Amino acid sequence: MAKRQNQAAATTTRVVLVGNPNSGKSVIFNSLTGMYVDVSNYPGTTVEITEARVGNRVYVDTPGVYGISAFNDEERVTRDVVLTADLILNVVNAVYLERDIFLTLQCIDMGLPVVVAVNMLDEAASQGLKVDLHLLSNLLGVPVVGTVAVLNKGFAELHAALEQPKTGIIGDYLRGAQGDLLAKLGSPAEVMLYLEDDKDIAKRHGLKPPGSREKTYLARKERVNAIVGQVVREDYSQTGFAAFLGKLMLKPLTGLPLLLGTLSAMYHILGVFIAGSIVGVTEERIMLGVYEPFVRRLVEGVFREGTLMWTVLVGEFGLLTMTATYVLGLLLPLVIGFYLLLAILEDSGYLPRIAVLLDSSLTSIGLNGRAVIPMILGFGCVTMAKITTRLLGTSRERLIAITLLAITIPCSAQLGVVVGLIGPLGWPYVVSYIGTIVATFLIIGTLLHRLLPGKSSDLLIDIPPLRLPRLGNVLKKTMNKSYMFLIEAAPLFALGALAITALELSGALVALQHFFAPLTVGWLGLPREAATAFIMGIVRRDFGAAGLAEMDLTAAQTVVSMVTITLFVPCIASVIVMFKERSFKEALVLWLSAFAIAFLVGGLVARVIF
Amino acid sequence: MRMSDLRKGDVVIIKGIKSDLVRAQAIRFGISEGNQVCVEEVLPKGPIVLRRGLMRYALGRNLTEQIIVEKAKVKKHG
């Protein structure tokens, strides 16, 4: 230990943050590093490993997990990161010590230096819980600090504790097993993982899992109960409106109407207010009315109208005109609006309740209620949602979820355009659009469930209390995600605009429009120019949708084109993620299927609707 | 009896969980054989919501069919 600390002081200390979902680990990471990471009330947002260097410490954030047991990809990722740690900062939720201390003990049992932050002390107090931090520290053998991360409380103590980490008291159930095994496996951490039947670790040392996981878990759970029994004093009678509403959300009779009400409120805010009123100002008045004429005049001071540079910069598909107007005037307000609503949903604790409510429906397409989280996130950004599928229990579920996300779920920017276009057409058109997409979703899901071998896992989640989202958190998260959208989308849009300009100047665009005419005009019943929008859609579907929005289409044509562009191939970033998360073959098959399905369903709708 | 046969308001003791994997996951959550839980909600053909202390859990229907429970001697809880 002493040696380790000296070493660390000489170089850098890797502080790995570990915690259950919903423990506030990301807020603590954010405060320690000054960086902003997602702050959420449901499992699975911190899906990527984030690192930040501050002084001689490198802080590493990990996905929220209930234990280090390699039960899914997130836990495997966490295990691998923990094995590189000099020091573990374990964040626990004061309200749920009974659940969270299991992971704490697992970290301590790995023989690594640990500091425990007992977070959300304010919420525990409001529920009538008192945690004896001093006693907890004695029972664990490591420093324990109380924090209220969202209010920035306890960080001075936390910094002090991080200077004096200690290895804790390893459970009796593991202590006997160390000797020979330790020599063989090299570190207490690997001994523990091996004894808990971690297949990868066992394999790494050429051993078979010993089958002692359950025995260890039960013994550890006993220790958890003993500790929690001593350190938590409760005096609660939880009633009040939040508890009442939380119960109503779970009952189908009241939960389904509440869900429909929530969704239709979101539709009105996003589709009617933002897509209509706000975009009317940002796109038409500001971008088209003021900005574009201004930038055109500016460019014309340097390049004459009709020259190559003029066309690239401010022509029909100009980088400074069309790209800027689409991204800033049309899509950004929609994206901000969506992320704001999503952040409120996430932070309120409503999502796990939706998961319970929809579990039985999702079971019929080979998923369980947990898949609601990537699906709803998909409406924000399909790319991010695909990474979140890591929280699903089996590879089979991940494939089903990724396929459904890639093909049937429109992302916020695209959804905004769709809602803005179809909303004003009236209910028959809205219903036929939604009906088609939902039917396609169910058919693809059912087929995959029937055809794919294996079994999907069952729902097993905990349900956090309902709470009022904190404004600061919601705004920070919205800003962060909207900024990410700009960073990701703008270059791709520029690329797409350049490609389209190149195609147009070389005459290839007209040739392509003619070439695809049988498909666009003959099969879908759209104008020939729609081909341009679909080519733009290959880069990003929202780009394509925006292109279609600029065209003069009849009501029926609008529905057909929106159905087609919704089911169309996912954006380039999302294909790259698919490729990384799955395999080249799966990504290619998915991409081609999306192409085929989009035109097939679009054409079928055209047959019915015209 | 199986957990899937329970009704809202039942207070039971968990007697057995079939799958090794589920048993291990449940222990981490704080539920194991011998624990007393209260059924807070049963969704038709859907999950069962359990309460133990301050914690609430939702278990999918298939899962509840694999869990054996026994009615607890009636003792008001929480």
Chai-1 contact restraints between the chains, C-beta under 6 A:
chainA,res_idxA,chainB,res_idxB,connection_type,confidence,min_distance_angstrom,max_distance_angstrom,comment,restraint_id
A,Y66,B,R28,contact,1.0,0.0,6.0,A-B,restraint_1
A,G67,B,R28,contact,1.0,0.0,6.0,A-B,restraint_2
A,E98,B,G30,contact,1.0,0.0,6.0,A-B,restraint_3
A,R99,B,F29,contact,1.0,0.0,6.0,A-B,restraint_4
A,R99,B,G30,contact,1.0,0.0,6.0,A-B,restraint_5
A,R99,B,M55,contact,1.0,0.0,6.0,A-B,restraint_6
A,F102,B,R28,contact,1.0,0.0,6.0,A-B,restraint_7
A,R213,B,A24,contact,1.0,0.0,6.0,A-B,restraint_8
A,Y217,B,A24,contact,1.0,0.0,6.0,A-B,restraint_9
A,Y217,B,I27,contact,1.0,0.0,6.0,A-B,restraint_10
A,K221,B,I27,contact,1.0,0.0,6.0,A-B,restraint_11
A,K221,B,S32,contact,1.0,0.0,6.0,A-B,restraint_12
A,L250,B,E41,contact,1.0,0.0,6.0,A-B,restraint_13
A,L250,B,V49,contact,1.0,0.0,6.0,A-B,restraint_14
A,P252,B,L43,contact,1.0,0.0,6.0,A-B,restraint_15
A,V356,B,P47,contact,1.0,0.0,6.0,A-B,restraint_16
A,V356,B,A58,contact,1.0,0.0,6.0,A-B,restraint_17
A,D359,B,G46,contact,1.0,0.0,6.0,A-B,restraint_18
A,D359,B,P47,contact,1.0,0.0,6.0,A-B,restraint_19
A,D359,B,G60,contact,1.0,0.0,6.0,A-B,restraint_20
A,S360,B,K45,contact,1.0,0.0,6.0,A-B,restraint_21
A,S360,B,G46,contact,1.0,0.0,6.0,A-B,restraint_22
A,N368,B,G60,contact,1.0,0.0,6.0,A-B,restraint_23
A,D458,B,G60,contact,1.0,0.0,6.0,A-B,restraint_24
A,D458,B,N62,contact,1.0,0.0,6.0,A-B,restraint_25
A,D458,B,L63,contact,1.0,0.0,6.0,A-B,restraint_26
A,L459,B,P47,contact,1.0,0.0,6.0,A-B,restraint_27
A,L459,B,A58,contact,1.0,0.0,6.0,A-B,restraint_28
A,L459,B,G60,contact,1.0,0.0,6.0,A-B,restraint_29
A,L460,B,Q25,contact,1.0,0.0,6.0,A-B,restraint_30
A,L460,B,L59,contact,1.0,0.0,6.0,A-B,restraint_31
A,I461,B,A58,contact,1.0,0.0,6.0,A-B,restraint_32
A,D462,B,M55,contact,1.0,0.0,6.0,A-B,restraint_33
A,D462,B,Y57,contact,1.0,0.0,6.0,A-B,restraint_34
A,I463,B,R56,contact,1.0,0.0,6.0,A-B,restraint_35
A,I463,B,A58,contact,1.0,0.0,6.0,A-B,restraint_36
